[in-house]
Amino acid sequence: MSETQIHPSAIVEPGAEIGAGVVIGPFCHIGPEVRIGAGSVIKSHVVITGDTRIGEDCTIFSFACIGEIPQDLKFAGEKTRLEIGDRNRIREHVTINPGTEGGGGVTRIGDDCLFMAGCHVAHDVIMGNRVIVVNNAALAGHCIVEDDVIIGGLSGVHQFVRIGQGAIIGAVTMVTNDVIPYGLVQAPRGVLDGLNLVGLKRRGVARADITALRAAFQMLAQGEGAFQDRARRLGEETDSDYVRQIVDFVTGTSDRSFLTPGTD
């Protein structure tokens, strides 16, 4: 592990914990409660503040602002935090806020995510691993984003929305309801328009499971009864773990209801 390097123009306040081999570039400002894991690189003009943990081997690019107080008028200065995992790439002008008391007190991001330039992650978001948030997309407060999700550029995700594992959101899309695992959402007002088949194939999902998912989607789209009723029937009939994942998601707790096939 190389030695820690802190540029003379950077401000690292007393109390900050800087791991081995961290590089902090010119004109950065690191607050007193910040912890930065070993091997991370903080480019020039980055602000990291608040009770914020950055994991190992992350890279944060110029003009990102990480850990500043939530953009929530209910926030009254309560003690909350931001946790960011390992090997994340946070590009220019990204903003990520900590939690609020009303939302559990923490914003949490997993490992191996990519936040492209200009995107925003609001307070109390819980995000899994290997998520990609494309340029200028925005996640509102209290969202849950599971593993392997892609959120397209210039898209917006409403407060309290859940996005299931492996789903993909097209560019310039407003998502106001929950998205099932492996769903494909597109159009300006967010239509559930199919499955993320490209993503499934890239991850090496077996053909039999993809076939089962396609049949399940058709049943959800055209079966009898309410959406949750169709999902429950799927759960009684399927032996696919992937379909079961959709069933569990739909029959779980939702604050925003669901995008359903062919509806907006």
RODO-2510 file (C-alpha; in nm, 4 decimals, decimal comma):
residues 264
     n   res          X          Y          Z
     1     m     0,0000     0,0000     0,0000
     2     s     0,1405     0,3393    -0,0986
     3     e     0,1653     0,6270     0,1468
     4     t    -0,1219     0,8648     0,2064
     5     q    -0,0944     1,1825    -0,0021
     6     i    -0,2726     1,5039     0,0959
     7     h    -0,2200     1,8091    -0,1231
     8     p    -0,1014     2,1169     0,0715
     9     s    -0,4055     2,3177    -0,0432
    10     a    -0,6545     2,0584     0,0867
    11     i    -0,8251     2,1126     0,4244
    12     v    -0,8550     1,7998     0,6367
    13     e    -1,0141     1,8950     0,9660
    14     p    -0,8960     1,7442     1,2949
    15     g    -1,0851     1,4252     1,3751
    16     a    -1,1116     1,2999     1,0176
    17     e    -0,9846     0,9436     0,9707
    18     i    -0,7840     0,8922     0,6533
    19     g    -0,6888     0,5362     0,5584
    20     a    -0,3601     0,4078     0,4259
    21     g    -0,2769     0,5030     0,0690
    22     v    -0,5545     0,7609     0,0358
    23     v    -0,4897     1,0434    -0,2106
    24     i    -0,6590     1,3794    -0,1464
    25     g    -0,6165     1,6312    -0,4265
    26     p    -0,5973     2,0123    -0,4367
    27     f    -0,8594     2,2323    -0,2707
    28     c    -1,0605     1,9498    -0,1143
    29     h    -1,2411     2,0003     0,2163
    30     i    -1,2732     1,6955     0,4438
    31     g    -1,4871     1,7409     0,7559
    32     p    -1,4026     1,6294     1,1106
    33     e    -1,6380     1,3273     1,1190
    34     v    -1,5386     1,1855     0,7817
    35     r    -1,3731     0,8439     0,7476
    36     i    -1,2093     0,7515     0,4178
    37     g    -1,1070     0,3900     0,3572
    38     a    -0,7690     0,2701     0,2388
    39     g    -0,6723     0,3251    -0,1213
    40     s    -0,9449     0,5759    -0,2057
    41     v    -0,8681     0,8685    -0,4349
    42     i    -1,0321     1,2072    -0,3828
    43     k    -0,9697     1,4310    -0,6838
    44     s    -0,9497     1,8120    -0,6645
    45     h    -1,2234     2,0432    -0,5286
    46     v    -1,4262     1,7703    -0,3534
    47     v    -1,6288     1,8422    -0,0377
    48     i    -1,6924     1,5535     0,2032
    49     t    -1,8648     1,6527     0,5260
    50     g    -2,0979     1,5278     0,7973
    51     d    -2,0815     1,1854     0,9626
    52     t    -1,9732     1,0167     0,6416
    53     r    -1,7937     0,6887     0,5809
    54     i    -1,6277     0,6284     0,2447
    55     g    -1,5152     0,2689     0,1861
    56     e    -1,1919     0,1374     0,0393
    57     d    -1,0687     0,1932    -0,3166
    58     c    -1,3340     0,4503    -0,4038
    59     t    -1,2698     0,7344    -0,6477
    60     i    -1,4484     1,0680    -0,6107
    61     f    -1,4074     1,3207    -0,8918
    62     s    -1,3914     1,6992    -0,8892
    63     f    -1,6721     1,9147    -0,7501
    64     a    -1,8665     1,6280    -0,5955
    65     c    -2,0353     1,7197    -0,2655
    66     i    -2,0774     1,4220    -0,0352
    67     g    -2,2462     1,4226     0,3066
    68     e    -2,3898     1,7746     0,3075
    69     i    -2,7181     1,8147     0,4994
    70     p    -3,0389     1,6772     0,3422
    71     q    -3,2502     1,8910     0,1101
    72     d    -3,5494     1,8379     0,3364
    73     l    -3,7249     2,1233     0,5168
    74     k    -3,8093     1,8855     0,8031
    75     f    -3,4406     1,8318     0,8754
    76     a    -3,3590     2,0112     1,2011
    77     g    -2,9911     1,9350     1,2414
    78     e    -3,0385     1,5922     1,3994
    79     k    -2,7480     1,3499     1,4065
    80     t    -2,7602     1,1328     1,0944
    81     r    -2,5024     0,9666     0,8699
    82     l    -2,3981     0,8535     0,5239
    83     e    -2,2360     0,5168     0,4544
    84     i    -2,0716     0,4441     0,1179
    85     g    -1,9180     0,1030     0,0492
    86     d    -1,6075    -0,0065    -0,1390
    87     r    -1,4903     0,0498    -0,4980
    88     n    -1,7519     0,3095    -0,5831
    89     r    -1,6888     0,5668    -0,8565
    90     i    -1,8486     0,9059    -0,7981
    91     r    -1,8083     1,1405    -1,0908
    92     e    -1,8097     1,5190    -1,1224
    93     h    -2,0804     1,7294    -0,9520
    94     v    -2,2521     1,4324    -0,7857
    95     t    -2,4386     1,5097    -0,4617
    96     i    -2,5192     1,2458    -0,1977
    97     n    -2,6950     1,3433     0,1284
    98     p    -2,7118     1,1695     0,4676
    99     g    -3,0303     1,0435     0,6279
   100     t    -3,2967     1,2132     0,8362
   101     e    -3,4463     1,1189     1,1698
   102     g    -3,7805     1,0422     1,0067
   103     g    -3,6207     0,8110     0,7510
   104     g    -3,4083     0,5976     0,9801
   105     g    -3,1095     0,8294     1,0098
   106     v    -2,8876     0,6825     0,7392
   107     t    -2,8300     0,6898     0,3656
   108     r    -2,6507     0,3687     0,2688
   109     i    -2,4791     0,2756    -0,0587
   110     g    -2,3284    -0,0649    -0,1323
   111     d    -2,0185    -0,1636    -0,3282
   112     d    -1,9056    -0,1267    -0,6911
   113     c    -2,1570     0,1412    -0,7907
   114     l    -2,1067     0,4077    -1,0577
   115     f    -2,2554     0,7538    -1,0185
   116     m    -2,2112     0,9461    -1,3411
   117     a    -2,1689     1,3233    -1,3580
   118     g    -2,4389     1,5428    -1,2103
   119     c    -2,6596     1,2773    -1,0499
   120     h    -2,8178     1,3128    -0,7059
   121     v    -2,8902     1,0653    -0,4246
   122     a    -3,1174     1,2136    -0,1583
   123     h    -3,1597     1,1439     0,2131
   124     d    -3,2439     0,7978     0,3465
   125     v    -3,1853     0,6171     0,0167
   126     i    -3,0801     0,2541     0,0603
   127     m    -2,8877     0,1251    -0,2409
   128     g    -2,7388    -0,2145    -0,3134
   129     n    -2,4310    -0,3221    -0,5086
   130     r    -2,3303    -0,2662    -0,8717
   131     v    -2,5892     0,0057    -0,9311
   132     i    -2,5334     0,2526    -1,2165
   133     v    -2,6907     0,5983    -1,1958
   134     v    -2,6419     0,7754    -1,5289
   135     n    -2,5770     1,1469    -1,5820
   136     n    -2,8185     1,3919    -1,4185
   137     a    -3,0546     1,1262    -1,2834
   138     a    -3,2010     1,1945    -0,9381
   139     l    -3,3221     0,9690    -0,6587
   140     a    -3,5599     1,1351    -0,4108
   141     g    -3,5650     1,0600    -0,0397
   142     h    -3,6391     0,7177     0,1097
   143     c    -3,5954     0,5213    -0,2160
   144     i    -3,4740     0,1611    -0,2096
   145     v    -3,2621     0,0460    -0,5026
   146     e    -3,1603    -0,3197    -0,5088
   147     d    -2,8505    -0,4770    -0,6675
   148     d    -2,7607    -0,4474    -1,0385
   149     v    -3,0078    -0,1689    -1,1214
   150     i    -2,9400     0,0834    -1,4014
   151     i    -3,1106     0,4240    -1,3857
   152     g    -3,0943     0,6095    -1,7165
   153     g    -2,9806     0,9668    -1,7704
   154     l    -3,2088     1,2589    -1,6794
   155     s    -3,4497     1,0231    -1,5011
   156     g    -3,6225     1,0961    -1,1718
   157     v    -3,7312     0,8495    -0,9040
   158     h    -4,0114     0,9567    -0,6680
   159     q    -3,9858     0,9435    -0,2882
   160     f    -4,0355     0,6000    -0,1281
   161     v    -4,0152     0,4107    -0,4593
   162     r    -3,8530     0,0652    -0,4567
   163     i    -3,6641    -0,0604    -0,7615
   164     g    -3,6105    -0,4360    -0,7647
   165     q    -3,2890    -0,6179    -0,8443
   166     g    -3,1700    -0,6130    -1,2036
   167     a    -3,4276    -0,3596    -1,3248
   168     i    -3,3410    -0,0955    -1,5833
   169     i    -3,4896     0,2528    -1,6119
   170     g    -3,4666     0,4167    -1,9524
   171     a    -3,3449     0,7728    -2,0069
   172     v    -3,5681     1,0729    -1,9367
   173     t    -3,8157     0,8659    -1,7349
   174     m    -4,0167     0,9621    -1,4277
   175     v    -4,0662     0,6648    -1,1936
   176     t    -4,3523     0,7164    -0,9483
   177     n    -4,4273     0,3551    -0,8459
   178     d    -4,2315     0,0453    -0,7490
   179     v    -4,0507    -0,1466    -1,0232
   180     i    -4,0450    -0,5266    -1,0106
   181     p    -3,7091    -0,7093    -1,0184
   182     y    -3,5698    -0,7425    -1,3730
   183     g    -3,8299    -0,4978    -1,5057
   184     l    -3,7736    -0,2645    -1,8012
   185     v    -3,9229     0,0816    -1,7520
   186     q    -3,9297     0,3546    -2,0157
   187     a    -4,1355     0,6469    -2,1550
   188     p    -4,1662     0,9893    -1,9916
   189     r    -4,4136     0,8771    -1,7249
   190     g    -4,2578     0,5391    -1,6583
   191     v    -4,4264     0,2398    -1,8221
   192     l    -4,3334    -0,1168    -1,7252
   193     d    -4,2627    -0,2304    -2,0792
   194     g    -4,1079    -0,5744    -2,0372
   195     l    -3,8061    -0,7400    -1,8808
   196     n    -3,4413    -0,6423    -1,8763
   197     l    -3,3515    -0,9366    -2,0985
   198     v    -3,0165    -0,7893    -2,2039
   199     g    -2,9112    -0,7569    -1,8413
   200     l    -3,0236    -1,1106    -1,7601
   201     k    -2,8257    -1,2554    -2,0507
   202     r    -2,5169    -1,0537    -1,9619
   203     r    -2,5266    -1,1957    -1,6100
   204     g    -2,5417    -1,5490    -1,7490
   205     v    -2,8912    -1,6330    -1,6252
   206     a    -2,9932    -1,9736    -1,7540
   207     r    -3,2291    -1,9879    -2,0516
   208     a    -3,4835    -2,1864    -1,8495
   209     d    -3,5007    -1,9075    -1,5911
   210     i    -3,5376    -1,6411    -1,8601
   211     t    -3,8205    -1,8436    -2,0155
   212     a    -3,9875    -1,8702    -1,6751
   213     l    -3,9518    -1,4956    -1,6220
   214     r    -4,1083    -1,4200    -1,9597
   215     a    -4,4026    -1,6467    -1,8835
   216     a    -4,4401    -1,4856    -1,5420
   217     f    -4,4437    -1,1386    -1,6955
   218     q    -4,7188    -1,2439    -1,9347
   219     m    -4,9260    -1,3763    -1,6470
   220     l    -4,8747    -1,0527    -1,4534
   221     a    -4,9797    -0,8573    -1,7627
   222     q    -5,2806    -1,0579    -1,8720
   223     g    -5,3919    -1,2827    -1,5888
   224     e    -5,7189    -1,2515    -1,4012
   225     g    -5,7610    -1,0529    -1,0821
   226     a    -5,5618    -0,7733    -0,9222
   227     f    -5,1866    -0,7423    -0,9765
   228     q    -5,1003    -0,8778    -0,6307
   229     d    -5,3436    -1,1673    -0,6779
   230     r    -5,1703    -1,2664    -1,0024
   231     a    -4,8360    -1,2513    -0,8231
   232     r    -4,9618    -1,4778    -0,5446
   233     r    -5,0798    -1,7339    -0,7980
   234     l    -4,7379    -1,7202    -0,9615
   235     g    -4,5840    -1,7993    -0,6247
   236     e    -4,7981    -2,1099    -0,5946
   237     e    -4,7032    -2,2357    -0,9403
   238     t    -4,3378    -2,1469    -0,9978
   239     d    -4,0188    -2,3337    -0,9136
   240     s    -3,7911    -2,0550    -1,0464
   241     d    -3,5963    -1,8582    -0,7868
   242     y    -3,6042    -1,5547    -1,0188
   243     v    -3,9824    -1,5609    -1,0468
   244     r    -4,0062    -1,6173    -0,6731
   245     q    -3,8017    -1,2998    -0,6258
   246     i    -4,0632    -1,1014    -0,8202
   247     v    -4,3435    -1,2626    -0,6202
   248     d    -4,1803    -1,1738    -0,2887
   249     f    -4,1232    -0,8173    -0,4072
   250     v    -4,4838    -0,7656    -0,5174
   251     t    -4,6339    -0,9244    -0,2057
   252     g    -4,4036    -0,7218     0,0205
   253     t    -4,4681    -0,3795     0,1695
   254     s    -4,5068    -0,0930    -0,0770
   255     d    -4,5572     0,2762    -0,0081
   256     r    -4,6085     0,3661    -0,3749
   257     s    -4,7949     0,0666    -0,5275
   258     f    -4,6481    -0,0800    -0,8478
   259     l    -4,5894    -0,0086    -1,2093
   260     t    -4,7876    -0,2813    -1,3824
   261     p    -4,7307    -0,4152    -1,7352
   262     g    -4,8545    -0,1821    -2,0049
   263     t    -4,9764     0,0898    -1,7670
   264     d    -4,8413     0,4241    -1,6597
***
